[in-house]
Amino acid sequence: MSTFLYGGHVQANGIRQHYLRYGGEQPGRDAVVIVPGITSPAVTWGFVAERFGAHFDTYVLDVRGRGLSEASDSLDYSVDAQAADLLAFVQALGLNRYSVVGHSMGARIGARAARSQPEGLQRLVMVDPPMSGPGRRAYPSKLPWYIDSIRMAQQGMTAADMKEFCPSWTQQQLQLRAQWLHTCDERAIRESFDDFHRDDFHADLPSIRAATLLMVAERGDVIQQVDIQELQTLLSNLEVVHVPDAGHMIPWDNEEGFYKAFGHFLGAPVHP
């Protein structure tokens, strides 16, 4: 049986924010807010949210400029604005105790929000966040990979077309991405990609007080061992877990390994 409840919109931080809700309230357990990556509308994380919904009151957020959330030629697409969106979102929905699970860009949004030590935030999970920044090595993915696929999606693309960009994905995953990728605003993607390199993610960590888990793709090229060592010096309570047989898009590569990696960190296991 599906745990999906509904999709909705809320006016928060001055914009329309769209979200999907799964599971509903679970007595004694904190809510979970999932913040996807740079070109992942909320709906593409639905298969993950279905599992989370069996254990937690789960919300998947459309980051501004993606999916059904607000986008415009003048909207601020900075990490600061996206983090403020997240904090305003949980406040608007009245989530008194919650955890944030952010993937890639979403992990950096979660860290920026957690830096302000918001009341109610209990745990932060950073899933393979980019290690790039001022004076650091570049993010391994290249901007044209995103822009070319978005422009194709705007013209109309098939799952077969999308397979050129995501060769290891299932047919269902390819179809969903081909259907929704056109909702990613190109300027939003450019700004977020540029922020991978000009925004200092590492500076956020020393101010984080919430329990924090770093999830690393074992065969990915985003996070290296030297990065883990540096992050542990910046955030002394950082827990680290590796997911085997997975690249950067961890739940797409090893879904069960992704769930297992959480252990009891969120207060209850996601994996059976």
C-alpha positions, 0 to 999 in steps of 0.5 A: 500500500502506498504511503503517499498522502498528498501534494501541496503548496505553502507560502513561505519565505515570500515564495510558493513552495511545493511539497509532497507528503508521505506517511503522516504523523508517527507518534514519538518520531520526528518528521523528516524533510527530504531536500533533493539535489540540483536537478531533482524535482520532489516527485523523482524522490517519490520512491524513497519517500514511499519507504520513509513514509512507512516510518516517518511523517515525510515531506519532499520539498521542491527547491525553488526553481524546480518542480512546482515551486516558484521560479522566475527571471528575478528570483534569488537562487543562492544557497542562503535563499534556499536555506531560508526557504527550508526554515520557513517551510518547516515553520509554516507547516508547524514542524516542531521536531524534524530531521533534514535529509539532503542529497548533493545540493540539498545537503549543502542547503541543509547544512546552511540552514543548520548553521543557524541552529534552528529550534526544532532541527534534531538531525541532519543527514548530508548525502554526498554533498559537493566538496567544491568551493573557493580554492578547492577542486572542481565538482566532478560533474560538468554544467553542460550535462545538466543544461543539455538535458534540460533543454532536450526535456523542454523540447520533449524527450523520451526515456530512451533520450534520457538514457544517454545521460543516465545509462544505469537507471531503470526504465521507470526512473528514466521516464520520470526524469524525462517527464519532469526535468523541464520544470528545472529553471535553467538559471536556477541550475546555473546559479546553483552549479556556480555556488558549488564553486564559489560558496564555502560549504565547509565554513558552515560545519563548525556552527552546526549543533544538530546530530549530523550524518555524512553519507558517502557513495563508496564508488563515487568521485564527489567525496574523497578520504581527505575530505572526510578527515577535514569535515571531521575536524570541522564538526567533531560529532560527525558520523560517517557511513559509506554505501557500497556499490553506489555512485553519487545518485546513491538510492538509484544505484543501491536503494536498499544500501541507502536505507540500511546506511541510516541505521537508527540515526533518524530514531528508527530504522528505514531498512527492515 
